[in-house]
Amino acid sequence: MHLIALLIGLAIERLATQLFHWRRMRWVDRIIDAGFRQAERLGSWPALIPVVILAVLLALPVFGIMYFLGDTLQGFTYLILAVVVLMFSIGPQDIGEEVAGYCKALESEDEERIQITAKAIIEGEVPSDARERIARVEEAVCVQANNRLFAVIFWFVLLGAISGSIGPLAAWTYRVTDLIRRRAVFSAAREESSDGFIARIRDAAEMLHGWLAWVPARLTALGYATAGHADEAIAALRAPSEERNDSSSEHNEHLLARVGVAALALHDQSDETITERGIRGAQAANKMVFRLLLIFAVVIAAMTLYGSTR
């Protein structure tokens, strides 16, 4: 049943994404900010402790609903709950929409809009050089696809296979760690000092999220080899280039970016402008992500059919 719920959730997310802007959950940012303020009172504690406590508190509502429903959480009741939780867990922004907005900005040659849309995808500073920006956007699409989509699917399916009712909780818990990470990065960027309390919270949030994304990142990288050019992707997978002092989150991002871009196997064409190259690269990365999602859906459907015949 949990695999059917996943297929329905993915279908709704793909086909009706325009209807779910409210799933971006801006209100959660206020709760996280309040948690950060409370955590500052525990300044002498390791930063990972308040981050874990905050993640647990944000995951409690889903756990409470599951506990309250108890034995009734099966059949249609479970299906509805799983689909709703998945809709909040995937995202919060749709990478396809962001790529479309970025490509429209490139077509209109609106520099301000290009910077805004590129920053939303990269989730960081946008290079001033156009070719560097193109490369960063392509890498970011490959990275964000795992953060926003494939890692959610992984935890939903993995723990859902152990116990169907745990799948939605696992997916939501992963999303919670990503929301905390994103907010901590945003808050730290506003601070003038890079070694303050919020910077330690940021590092702890990235560490926790990096642990949960470690296995999904490697499965997604393998998936890029399936959905793209396998030879180039496998070569990139076998040639690690991360620094030893990189965090687990940075290792994940470097791996996904390196393998994803290699799987695209894009080469400059002599007759295209820099704008056309940027559009082609962003769209190619988004199409590869969509192909991998289709592969995941086929595998999940096969698992569902196999389970129903046993």
MODELLER restraints for C-alpha pairs under 7 A, 6 or more apart:
rsr = mdl.restraints
at = mdl.atoms
rsr.add(forms.Gaussian(group=physical.xy_distance, feature=features.Distance(at['CA:1:A'], at['CA:79:A']), mean=6.93, stdev=0.5))
rsr.add(forms.Gaussian(group=physical.xy_distance, feature=features.Distance(at['CA:2:A'], at['CA:160:A']), mean=6.48, stdev=0.5))
rsr.add(forms.Gaussian(group=physical.xy_distance, feature=features.Distance(at['CA:2:A'], at['CA:164:A']), mean=5.75, stdev=0.5))
rsr.add(forms.Gaussian(group=physical.xy_distance, feature=features.Distance(at['CA:3:A'], at['CA:300:A']), mean=6.51, stdev=0.5))
rsr.add(forms.Gaussian(group=physical.xy_distance, feature=features.Distance(at['CA:3:A'], at['CA:304:A']), mean=6.13, stdev=0.5))
rsr.add(forms.Gaussian(group=physical.xy_distance, feature=features.Distance(at['CA:4:A'], at['CA:304:A']), mean=6.96, stdev=0.5))
rsr.add(forms.Gaussian(group=physical.xy_distance, feature=features.Distance(at['CA:5:A'], at['CA:79:A']), mean=5.44, stdev=0.5))
rsr.add(forms.Gaussian(group=physical.xy_distance, feature=features.Distance(at['CA:5:A'], at['CA:82:A']), mean=5.99, stdev=0.5))
rsr.add(forms.Gaussian(group=physical.xy_distance, feature=features.Distance(at['CA:5:A'], at['CA:83:A']), mean=5.57, stdev=0.5))
rsr.add(forms.Gaussian(group=physical.xy_distance, feature=features.Distance(at['CA:6:A'], at['CA:83:A']), mean=6.83, stdev=0.5))
rsr.add(forms.Gaussian(group=physical.xy_distance, feature=features.Distance(at['CA:7:A'], at['CA:297:A']), mean=6.69, stdev=0.5))
rsr.add(forms.Gaussian(group=physical.xy_distance, feature=features.Distance(at['CA:8:A'], at['CA:83:A']), mean=6.85, stdev=0.5))
rsr.add(forms.Gaussian(group=physical.xy_distance, feature=features.Distance(at['CA:9:A'], at['CA:83:A']), mean=5.03, stdev=0.5))
rsr.add(forms.Gaussian(group=physical.xy_distance, feature=features.Distance(at['CA:9:A'], at['CA:86:A']), mean=6.10, stdev=0.5))
rsr.add(forms.Gaussian(group=physical.xy_distance, feature=features.Distance(at['CA:9:A'], at['CA:87:A']), mean=6.32, stdev=0.5))
rsr.add(forms.Gaussian(group=physical.xy_distance, feature=features.Distance(at['CA:13:A'], at['CA:87:A']), mean=6.75, stdev=0.5))
rsr.add(forms.Gaussian(group=physical.xy_distance, feature=features.Distance(at['CA:23:A'], at['CA:88:A']), mean=5.53, stdev=0.5))
rsr.add(forms.Gaussian(group=physical.xy_distance, feature=features.Distance(at['CA:23:A'], at['CA:92:A']), mean=6.30, stdev=0.5))
rsr.add(forms.Gaussian(group=physical.xy_distance, feature=features.Distance(at['CA:24:A'], at['CA:92:A']), mean=4.69, stdev=0.5))
rsr.add(forms.Gaussian(group=physical.xy_distance, feature=features.Distance(at['CA:24:A'], at['CA:93:A']), mean=6.39, stdev=0.5))
rsr.add(forms.Gaussian(group=physical.xy_distance, feature=features.Distance(at['CA:29:A'], at['CA:183:A']), mean=6.75, stdev=0.5))
rsr.add(forms.Gaussian(group=physical.xy_distance, feature=features.Distance(at['CA:32:A'], at['CA:180:A']), mean=6.61, stdev=0.5))
rsr.add(forms.Gaussian(group=physical.xy_distance, feature=features.Distance(at['CA:35:A'], at['CA:54:A']), mean=6.45, stdev=0.5))
rsr.add(forms.Gaussian(group=physical.xy_distance, feature=features.Distance(at['CA:39:A'], at['CA:50:A']), mean=5.74, stdev=0.5))
rsr.add(forms.Gaussian(group=physical.xy_distance, feature=features.Distance(at['CA:40:A'], at['CA:197:A']), mean=6.94, stdev=0.5))
rsr.add(forms.Gaussian(group=physical.xy_distance, feature=features.Distance(at['CA:47:A'], at['CA:200:A']), mean=6.05, stdev=0.5))
rsr.add(forms.Gaussian(group=physical.xy_distance, feature=features.Distance(at['CA:47:A'], at['CA:201:A']), mean=5.39, stdev=0.5))
rsr.add(forms.Gaussian(group=physical.xy_distance, feature=features.Distance(at['CA:47:A'], at['CA:204:A']), mean=5.86, stdev=0.5))
rsr.add(forms.Gaussian(group=physical.xy_distance, feature=features.Distance(at['CA:48:A'], at['CA:204:A']), mean=4.90, stdev=0.5))
rsr.add(forms.Gaussian(group=physical.xy_distance, feature=features.Distance(at['CA:51:A'], at['CA:204:A']), mean=6.89, stdev=0.5))
rsr.add(forms.Gaussian(group=physical.xy_distance, feature=features.Distance(at['CA:51:A'], at['CA:205:A']), mean=6.21, stdev=0.5))
rsr.add(forms.Gaussian(group=physical.xy_distance, feature=features.Distance(at['CA:55:A'], at['CA:176:A']), mean=6.02, stdev=0.5))
rsr.add(forms.Gaussian(group=physical.xy_distance, feature=features.Distance(at['CA:55:A'], at['CA:177:A']), mean=6.11, stdev=0.5))
rsr.add(forms.Gaussian(group=physical.xy_distance, feature=features.Distance(at['CA:58:A'], at['CA:176:A']), mean=6.71, stdev=0.5))
rsr.add(forms.Gaussian(group=physical.xy_distance, feature=features.Distance(at['CA:59:A'], at['CA:172:A']), mean=6.78, stdev=0.5))
rsr.add(forms.Gaussian(group=physical.xy_distance, feature=features.Distance(at['CA:59:A'], at['CA:173:A']), mean=5.63, stdev=0.5))
rsr.add(forms.Gaussian(group=physical.xy_distance, feature=features.Distance(at['CA:62:A'], at['CA:169:A']), mean=6.27, stdev=0.5))
rsr.add(forms.Gaussian(group=physical.xy_distance, feature=features.Distance(at['CA:63:A'], at['CA:169:A']), mean=6.49, stdev=0.5))
rsr.add(forms.Gaussian(group=physical.xy_distance, feature=features.Distance(at['CA:82:A'], at['CA:168:A']), mean=5.50, stdev=0.5))
rsr.add(forms.Gaussian(group=physical.xy_distance, feature=features.Distance(at['CA:85:A'], at['CA:168:A']), mean=6.02, stdev=0.5))
rsr.add(forms.Gaussian(group=physical.xy_distance, feature=features.Distance(at['CA:85:A'], at['CA:172:A']), mean=6.73, stdev=0.5))
rsr.add(forms.Gaussian(group=physical.xy_distance, feature=features.Distance(at['CA:86:A'], at['CA:168:A']), mean=6.68, stdev=0.5))
rsr.add(forms.Gaussian(group=physical.xy_distance, feature=features.Distance(at['CA:86:A'], at['CA:171:A']), mean=7.00, stdev=0.5))
rsr.add(forms.Gaussian(group=physical.xy_distance, feature=features.Distance(at['CA:89:A'], at['CA:152:A']), mean=6.86, stdev=0.5))
rsr.add(forms.Gaussian(group=physical.xy_distance, feature=features.Distance(at['CA:89:A'], at['CA:171:A']), mean=6.09, stdev=0.5))
rsr.add(forms.Gaussian(group=physical.xy_distance, feature=features.Distance(at['CA:89:A'], at['CA:172:A']), mean=5.14, stdev=0.5))
rsr.add(forms.Gaussian(group=physical.xy_distance, feature=features.Distance(at['CA:89:A'], at['CA:175:A']), mean=5.33, stdev=0.5))
rsr.add(forms.Gaussian(group=physical.xy_distance, feature=features.Distance(at['CA:90:A'], at['CA:148:A']), mean=5.62, stdev=0.5))
rsr.add(forms.Gaussian(group=physical.xy_distance, feature=features.Distance(at['CA:90:A'], at['CA:149:A']), mean=5.48, stdev=0.5))
rsr.add(forms.Gaussian(group=physical.xy_distance, feature=features.Distance(at['CA:90:A'], at['CA:152:A']), mean=6.52, stdev=0.5))
rsr.add(forms.Gaussian(group=physical.xy_distance, feature=features.Distance(at['CA:91:A'], at['CA:148:A']), mean=4.57, stdev=0.5))
rsr.add(forms.Gaussian(group=physical.xy_distance, feature=features.Distance(at['CA:91:A'], at['CA:149:A']), mean=6.48, stdev=0.5))
rsr.add(forms.Gaussian(group=physical.xy_distance, feature=features.Distance(at['CA:92:A'], at['CA:148:A']), mean=6.86, stdev=0.5))
rsr.add(forms.Gaussian(group=physical.xy_distance, feature=features.Distance(at['CA:96:A'], at['CA:286:A']), mean=6.36, stdev=0.5))
rsr.add(forms.Gaussian(group=physical.xy_distance, feature=features.Distance(at['CA:98:A'], at['CA:117:A']), mean=6.67, stdev=0.5))
rsr.add(forms.Gaussian(group=physical.xy_distance, feature=features.Distance(at['CA:98:A'], at['CA:121:A']), mean=6.62, stdev=0.5))
rsr.add(forms.Gaussian(group=physical.xy_distance, feature=features.Distance(at['CA:99:A'], at['CA:282:A']), mean=6.41, stdev=0.5))
rsr.add(forms.Gaussian(group=physical.xy_distance, feature=features.Distance(at['CA:101:A'], at['CA:117:A']), mean=6.44, stdev=0.5))
rsr.add(forms.Gaussian(group=physical.xy_distance, feature=features.Distance(at['CA:102:A'], at['CA:114:A']), mean=6.10, stdev=0.5))
rsr.add(forms.Gaussian(group=physical.xy_distance, feature=features.Distance(at['CA:102:A'], at['CA:117:A']), mean=5.03, stdev=0.5))
rsr.add(forms.Gaussian(group=physical.xy_distance, feature=features.Distance(at['CA:102:A'], at['CA:118:A']), mean=6.20, stdev=0.5))
rsr.add(forms.Gaussian(group=physical.xy_distance, feature=features.Distance(at['CA:103:A'], at['CA:279:A']), mean=5.36, stdev=0.5))
rsr.add(forms.Gaussian(group=physical.xy_distance, feature=features.Distance(at['CA:105:A'], at['CA:113:A']), mean=5.65, stdev=0.5))
rsr.add(forms.Gaussian(group=physical.xy_distance, feature=features.Distance(at['CA:105:A'], at['CA:114:A']), mean=5.14, stdev=0.5))
rsr.add(forms.Gaussian(group=physical.xy_distance, feature=features.Distance(at['CA:106:A'], at['CA:114:A']), mean=6.17, stdev=0.5))
rsr.add(forms.Gaussian(group=physical.xy_distance, feature=features.Distance(at['CA:106:A'], at['CA:275:A']), mean=6.09, stdev=0.5))
rsr.add(forms.Gaussian(group=physical.xy_distance, feature=features.Distance(at['CA:115:A'], at['CA:126:A']), mean=6.65, stdev=0.5))
rsr.add(forms.Gaussian(group=physical.xy_distance, feature=features.Distance(at['CA:118:A'], at['CA:126:A']), mean=6.69, stdev=0.5))
rsr.add(forms.Gaussian(group=physical.xy_distance, feature=features.Distance(at['CA:118:A'], at['CA:137:A']), mean=6.56, stdev=0.5))
rsr.add(forms.Gaussian(group=physical.xy_distance, feature=features.Distance(at['CA:119:A'], at['CA:125:A']), mean=6.38, stdev=0.5))
rsr.add(forms.Gaussian(group=physical.xy_distance, feature=features.Distance(at['CA:119:A'], at['CA:126:A']), mean=5.82, stdev=0.5))
rsr.add(forms.Gaussian(group=physical.xy_distance, feature=features.Distance(at['CA:121:A'], at['CA:137:A']), mean=6.61, stdev=0.5))
rsr.add(forms.Gaussian(group=physical.xy_distance, feature=features.Distance(at['CA:121:A'], at['CA:140:A']), mean=6.20, stdev=0.5))
rsr.add(forms.Gaussian(group=physical.xy_distance, feature=features.Distance(at['CA:121:A'], at['CA:141:A']), mean=6.70, stdev=0.5))
rsr.add(forms.Gaussian(group=physical.xy_distance, feature=features.Distance(at['CA:122:A'], at['CA:136:A']), mean=6.90, stdev=0.5))
rsr.add(forms.Gaussian(group=physical.xy_distance, feature=features.Distance(at['CA:122:A'], at['CA:137:A']), mean=6.04, stdev=0.5))
rsr.add(forms.Gaussian(group=physical.xy_distance, feature=features.Distance(at['CA:122:A'], at['CA:140:A']), mean=5.14, stdev=0.5))
rsr.add(forms.Gaussian(group=physical.xy_distance, feature=features.Distance(at['CA:126:A'], at['CA:133:A']), mean=6.28, stdev=0.5))
rsr.add(forms.Gaussian(group=physical.xy_distance, feature=features.Distance(at['CA:127:A'], at['CA:133:A']), mean=5.17, stdev=0.5))
rsr.add(forms.Gaussian(group=physical.xy_distance, feature=features.Distance(at['CA:134:A'], at['CA:278:A']), mean=5.36, stdev=0.5))
rsr.add(forms.Gaussian(group=physical.xy_distance, feature=features.Distance(at['CA:137:A'], at['CA:282:A']), mean=6.74, stdev=0.5))
rsr.add(forms.Gaussian(group=physical.xy_distance, feature=features.Distance(at['CA:138:A'], at['CA:261:A']), mean=6.74, stdev=0.5))
rsr.add(forms.Gaussian(group=physical.xy_distance, feature=features.Distance(at['CA:138:A'], at['CA:281:A']), mean=6.26, stdev=0.5))
rsr.add(forms.Gaussian(group=physical.xy_distance, feature=features.Distance(at['CA:138:A'], at['CA:282:A']), mean=5.56, stdev=0.5))
rsr.add(forms.Gaussian(group=physical.xy_distance, feature=features.Distance(at['CA:138:A'], at['CA:285:A']), mean=6.01, stdev=0.5))
rsr.add(forms.Gaussian(group=physical.xy_distance, feature=features.Distance(at['CA:139:A'], at['CA:257:A']), mean=4.47, stdev=0.5))
rsr.add(forms.Gaussian(group=physical.xy_distance, feature=features.Distance(at['CA:139:A'], at['CA:260:A']), mean=6.89, stdev=0.5))
rsr.add(forms.Gaussian(group=physical.xy_distance, feature=features.Distance(at['CA:139:A'], at['CA:261:A']), mean=6.16, stdev=0.5))
rsr.add(forms.Gaussian(group=physical.xy_distance, feature=features.Distance(at['CA:140:A'], at['CA:257:A']), mean=6.81, stdev=0.5))
rsr.add(forms.Gaussian(group=physical.xy_distance, feature=features.Distance(at['CA:141:A'], at['CA:285:A']), mean=6.37, stdev=0.5))
rsr.add(forms.Gaussian(group=physical.xy_distance, feature=features.Distance(at['CA:141:A'], at['CA:286:A']), mean=6.79, stdev=0.5))
rsr.add(forms.Gaussian(group=physical.xy_distance, feature=features.Distance(at['CA:142:A'], at['CA:256:A']), mean=6.07, stdev=0.5))
rsr.add(forms.Gaussian(group=physical.xy_distance, feature=features.Distance(at['CA:142:A'], at['CA:257:A']), mean=5.84, stdev=0.5))
rsr.add(forms.Gaussian(group=physical.xy_distance, feature=features.Distance(at['CA:142:A'], at['CA:260:A']), mean=5.57, stdev=0.5))
rsr.add(forms.Gaussian(group=physical.xy_distance, feature=features.Distance(at['CA:142:A'], at['CA:285:A']), mean=6.78, stdev=0.5))
rsr.add(forms.Gaussian(group=physical.xy_distance, feature=features.Distance(at['CA:143:A'], at['CA:253:A']), mean=5.77, stdev=0.5))
rsr.add(forms.Gaussian(group=physical.xy_distance, feature=features.Distance(at['CA:143:A'], at['CA:256:A']), mean=5.47, stdev=0.5))
rsr.add(forms.Gaussian(group=physical.xy_distance, feature=features.Distance(at['CA:143:A'], at['CA:257:A']), mean=5.93, stdev=0.5))
rsr.add(forms.Gaussian(group=physical.xy_distance, feature=features.Distance(at['CA:145:A'], at['CA:289:A']), mean=6.74, stdev=0.5))
rsr.add(forms.Gaussian(group=physical.xy_distance, feature=features.Distance(at['CA:146:A'], at['CA:217:A']), mean=6.33, stdev=0.5))
rsr.add(forms.Gaussian(group=physical.xy_distance, feature=features.Distance(at['CA:146:A'], at['CA:220:A']), mean=6.62, stdev=0.5))
rsr.add(forms.Gaussian(group=physical.xy_distance, feature=features.Distance(at['CA:150:A'], at['CA:216:A']), mean=6.94, stdev=0.5))
rsr.add(forms.Gaussian(group=physical.xy_distance, feature=features.Distance(at['CA:150:A'], at['CA:220:A']), mean=6.89, stdev=0.5))
rsr.add(forms.Gaussian(group=physical.xy_distance, feature=features.Distance(at['CA:151:A'], at['CA:213:A']), mean=6.31, stdev=0.5))
rsr.add(forms.Gaussian(group=physical.xy_distance, feature=features.Distance(at['CA:151:A'], at['CA:216:A']), mean=5.09, stdev=0.5))
rsr.add(forms.Gaussian(group=physical.xy_distance, feature=features.Distance(at['CA:152:A'], at['CA:171:A']), mean=5.03, stdev=0.5))
rsr.add(forms.Gaussian(group=physical.xy_distance, feature=features.Distance(at['CA:152:A'], at['CA:174:A']), mean=6.61, stdev=0.5))
rsr.add(forms.Gaussian(group=physical.xy_distance, feature=features.Distance(at['CA:154:A'], at['CA:216:A']), mean=6.25, stdev=0.5))
rsr.add(forms.Gaussian(group=physical.xy_distance, feature=features.Distance(at['CA:155:A'], at['CA:167:A']), mean=6.79, stdev=0.5))
rsr.add(forms.Gaussian(group=physical.xy_distance, feature=features.Distance(at['CA:155:A'], at['CA:170:A']), mean=5.66, stdev=0.5))
rsr.add(forms.Gaussian(group=physical.xy_distance, feature=features.Distance(at['CA:155:A'], at['CA:171:A']), mean=5.52, stdev=0.5))
rsr.add(forms.Gaussian(group=physical.xy_distance, feature=features.Distance(at['CA:156:A'], at['CA:167:A']), mean=4.21, stdev=0.5))
rsr.add(forms.Gaussian(group=physical.xy_distance, feature=features.Distance(at['CA:156:A'], at['CA:168:A']), mean=5.91, stdev=0.5))
rsr.add(forms.Gaussian(group=physical.xy_distance, feature=features.Distance(at['CA:156:A'], at['CA:170:A']), mean=5.85, stdev=0.5))
rsr.add(forms.Gaussian(group=physical.xy_distance, feature=features.Distance(at['CA:156:A'], at['CA:171:A']), mean=5.01, stdev=0.5))
rsr.add(forms.Gaussian(group=physical.xy_distance, feature=features.Distance(at['CA:157:A'], at['CA:167:A']), mean=6.32, stdev=0.5))
rsr.add(forms.Gaussian(group=physical.xy_distance, feature=features.Distance(at['CA:159:A'], at['CA:166:A']), mean=5.91, stdev=0.5))
rsr.add(forms.Gaussian(group=physical.xy_distance, feature=features.Distance(at['CA:159:A'], at['CA:167:A']), mean=5.10, stdev=0.5))
rsr.add(forms.Gaussian(group=physical.xy_distance, feature=features.Distance(at['CA:159:A'], at['CA:170:A']), mean=6.76, stdev=0.5))
rsr.add(forms.Gaussian(group=physical.xy_distance, feature=features.Distance(at['CA:160:A'], at['CA:166:A']), mean=5.55, stdev=0.5))
rsr.add(forms.Gaussian(group=physical.xy_distance, feature=features.Distance(at['CA:160:A'], at['CA:167:A']), mean=3.87, stdev=0.5))
rsr.add(forms.Gaussian(group=physical.xy_distance, feature=features.Distance(at['CA:174:A'], at['CA:212:A']), mean=6.97, stdev=0.5))
rsr.add(forms.Gaussian(group=physical.xy_distance, feature=features.Distance(at['CA:177:A'], at['CA:209:A']), mean=5.50, stdev=0.5))
rsr.add(forms.Gaussian(group=physical.xy_distance, feature=features.Distance(at['CA:178:A'], at['CA:209:A']), mean=6.10, stdev=0.5))
rsr.add(forms.Gaussian(group=physical.xy_distance, feature=features.Distance(at['CA:180:A'], at['CA:205:A']), mean=6.44, stdev=0.5))
rsr.add(forms.Gaussian(group=physical.xy_distance, feature=features.Distance(at['CA:181:A'], at['CA:202:A']), mean=6.45, stdev=0.5))
rsr.add(forms.Gaussian(group=physical.xy_distance, feature=features.Distance(at['CA:181:A'], at['CA:205:A']), mean=4.88, stdev=0.5))
rsr.add(forms.Gaussian(group=physical.xy_distance, feature=features.Distance(at['CA:181:A'], at['CA:206:A']), mean=5.57, stdev=0.5))
rsr.add(forms.Gaussian(group=physical.xy_distance, feature=features.Distance(at['CA:181:A'], at['CA:209:A']), mean=6.96, stdev=0.5))
rsr.add(forms.Gaussian(group=physical.xy_distance, feature=features.Distance(at['CA:184:A'], at['CA:198:A']), mean=6.91, stdev=0.5))
rsr.add(forms.Gaussian(group=physical.xy_distance, feature=features.Distance(at['CA:184:A'], at['CA:201:A']), mean=6.60, stdev=0.5))
rsr.add(forms.Gaussian(group=physical.xy_distance, feature=features.Distance(at['CA:184:A'], at['CA:202:A']), mean=4.74, stdev=0.5))
rsr.add(forms.Gaussian(group=physical.xy_distance, feature=features.Distance(at['CA:185:A'], at['CA:202:A']), mean=5.61, stdev=0.5))
rsr.add(forms.Gaussian(group=physical.xy_distance, feature=features.Distance(at['CA:188:A'], at['CA:198:A']), mean=5.59, stdev=0.5))
rsr.add(forms.Gaussian(group=physical.xy_distance, feature=features.Distance(at['CA:188:A'], at['CA:199:A']), mean=5.38, stdev=0.5))
rsr.add(forms.Gaussian(group=physical.xy_distance, feature=features.Distance(at['CA:188:A'], at['CA:202:A']), mean=6.74, stdev=0.5))
rsr.add(forms.Gaussian(group=physical.xy_distance, feature=features.Distance(at['CA:206:A'], at['CA:249:A']), mean=5.94, stdev=0.5))
rsr.add(forms.Gaussian(group=physical.xy_distance, feature=features.Distance(at['CA:207:A'], at['CA:247:A']), mean=6.84, stdev=0.5))
rsr.add(forms.Gaussian(group=physical.xy_distance, feature=features.Distance(at['CA:207:A'], at['CA:248:A']), mean=6.28, stdev=0.5))
rsr.add(forms.Gaussian(group=physical.xy_distance, feature=features.Distance(at['CA:207:A'], at['CA:249:A']), mean=6.19, stdev=0.5))
rsr.add(forms.Gaussian(group=physical.xy_distance, feature=features.Distance(at['CA:209:A'], at['CA:249:A']), mean=6.94, stdev=0.5))
rsr.add(forms.Gaussian(group=physical.xy_distance, feature=features.Distance(at['CA:210:A'], at['CA:248:A']), mean=5.06, stdev=0.5))
rsr.add(forms.Gaussian(group=physical.xy_distance, feature=features.Distance(at['CA:210:A'], at['CA:249:A']), mean=4.01, stdev=0.5))
rsr.add(forms.Gaussian(group=physical.xy_distance, feature=features.Distance(at['CA:211:A'], at['CA:248:A']), mean=6.54, stdev=0.5))
rsr.add(forms.Gaussian(group=physical.xy_distance, feature=features.Distance(at['CA:214:A'], at['CA:252:A']), mean=6.18, stdev=0.5))
rsr.add(forms.Gaussian(group=physical.xy_distance, feature=features.Distance(at['CA:217:A'], at['CA:252:A']), mean=5.91, stdev=0.5))
rsr.add(forms.Gaussian(group=physical.xy_distance, feature=features.Distance(at['CA:217:A'], at['CA:256:A']), mean=6.59, stdev=0.5))
rsr.add(forms.Gaussian(group=physical.xy_distance, feature=features.Distance(at['CA:221:A'], at['CA:256:A']), mean=5.61, stdev=0.5))
rsr.add(forms.Gaussian(group=physical.xy_distance, feature=features.Distance(at['CA:221:A'], at['CA:259:A']), mean=6.02, stdev=0.5))
rsr.add(forms.Gaussian(group=physical.xy_distance, feature=features.Distance(at['CA:221:A'], at['CA:260:A']), mean=6.70, stdev=0.5))
rsr.add(forms.Gaussian(group=physical.xy_distance, feature=features.Distance(at['CA:223:A'], at['CA:292:A']), mean=6.30, stdev=0.5))
rsr.add(forms.Gaussian(group=physical.xy_distance, feature=features.Distance(at['CA:224:A'], at['CA:260:A']), mean=5.85, stdev=0.5))
rsr.add(forms.Gaussian(group=physical.xy_distance, feature=features.Distance(at['CA:224:A'], at['CA:263:A']), mean=6.10, stdev=0.5))
rsr.add(forms.Gaussian(group=physical.xy_distance, feature=features.Distance(at['CA:224:A'], at['CA:292:A']), mean=6.85, stdev=0.5))
rsr.add(forms.Gaussian(group=physical.xy_distance, feature=features.Distance(at['CA:225:A'], at['CA:233:A']), mean=5.06, stdev=0.5))
rsr.add(forms.Gaussian(group=physical.xy_distance, feature=features.Distance(at['CA:225:A'], at['CA:234:A']), mean=6.39, stdev=0.5))
rsr.add(forms.Gaussian(group=physical.xy_distance, feature=features.Distance(at['CA:225:A'], at['CA:263:A']), mean=5.88, stdev=0.5))
rsr.add(forms.Gaussian(group=physical.xy_distance, feature=features.Distance(at['CA:227:A'], at['CA:288:A']), mean=5.99, stdev=0.5))
rsr.add(forms.Gaussian(group=physical.xy_distance, feature=features.Distance(at['CA:227:A'], at['CA:291:A']), mean=5.86, stdev=0.5))
rsr.add(forms.Gaussian(group=physical.xy_distance, feature=features.Distance(at['CA:227:A'], at['CA:292:A']), mean=5.43, stdev=0.5))
rsr.add(forms.Gaussian(group=physical.xy_distance, feature=features.Distance(at['CA:228:A'], at['CA:263:A']), mean=4.69, stdev=0.5))
rsr.add(forms.Gaussian(group=physical.xy_distance, feature=features.Distance(at['CA:228:A'], at['CA:264:A']), mean=5.87, stdev=0.5))
rsr.add(forms.Gaussian(group=physical.xy_distance, feature=features.Distance(at['CA:228:A'], at['CA:288:A']), mean=6.41, stdev=0.5))
rsr.add(forms.Gaussian(group=physical.xy_distance, feature=features.Distance(at['CA:229:A'], at['CA:263:A']), mean=4.57, stdev=0.5))
rsr.add(forms.Gaussian(group=physical.xy_distance, feature=features.Distance(at['CA:229:A'], at['CA:264:A']), mean=6.38, stdev=0.5))
rsr.add(forms.Gaussian(group=physical.xy_distance, feature=features.Distance(at['CA:229:A'], at['CA:265:A']), mean=6.57, stdev=0.5))
rsr.add(forms.Gaussian(group=physical.xy_distance, feature=features.Distance(at['CA:230:A'], at['CA:263:A']), mean=6.37, stdev=0.5))
rsr.add(forms.Gaussian(group=physical.xy_distance, feature=features.Distance(at['CA:232:A'], at['CA:262:A']), mean=5.32, stdev=0.5))
rsr.add(forms.Gaussian(group=physical.xy_distance, feature=features.Distance(at['CA:232:A'], at['CA:263:A']), mean=5.81, stdev=0.5))
rsr.add(forms.Gaussian(group=physical.xy_distance, feature=features.Distance(at['CA:233:A'], at['CA:259:A']), mean=5.02, stdev=0.5))
rsr.add(forms.Gaussian(group=physical.xy_distance, feature=features.Distance(at['CA:233:A'], at['CA:260:A']), mean=6.95, stdev=0.5))
rsr.add(forms.Gaussian(group=physical.xy_distance, feature=features.Distance(at['CA:233:A'], at['CA:262:A']), mean=5.01, stdev=0.5))
rsr.add(forms.Gaussian(group=physical.xy_distance, feature=features.Distance(at['CA:233:A'], at['CA:263:A']), mean=4.61, stdev=0.5))
rsr.add(forms.Gaussian(group=physical.xy_distance, feature=features.Distance(at['CA:236:A'], at['CA:258:A']), mean=6.33, stdev=0.5))
rsr.add(forms.Gaussian(group=physical.xy_distance, feature=features.Distance(at['CA:236:A'], at['CA:259:A']), mean=5.32, stdev=0.5))
rsr.add(forms.Gaussian(group=physical.xy_distance, feature=features.Distance(at['CA:236:A'], at['CA:262:A']), mean=6.48, stdev=0.5))
rsr.add(forms.Gaussian(group=physical.xy_distance, feature=features.Distance(at['CA:237:A'], at['CA:259:A']), mean=5.84, stdev=0.5))
rsr.add(forms.Gaussian(group=physical.xy_distance, feature=features.Distance(at['CA:242:A'], at['CA:251:A']), mean=6.27, stdev=0.5))
rsr.add(forms.Gaussian(group=physical.xy_distance, feature=features.Distance(at['CA:242:A'], at['CA:254:A']), mean=6.74, stdev=0.5))
rsr.add(forms.Gaussian(group=physical.xy_distance, feature=features.Distance(at['CA:264:A'], at['CA:284:A']), mean=6.95, stdev=0.5))
rsr.add(forms.Gaussian(group=physical.xy_distance, feature=features.Distance(at['CA:264:A'], at['CA:285:A']), mean=6.75, stdev=0.5))
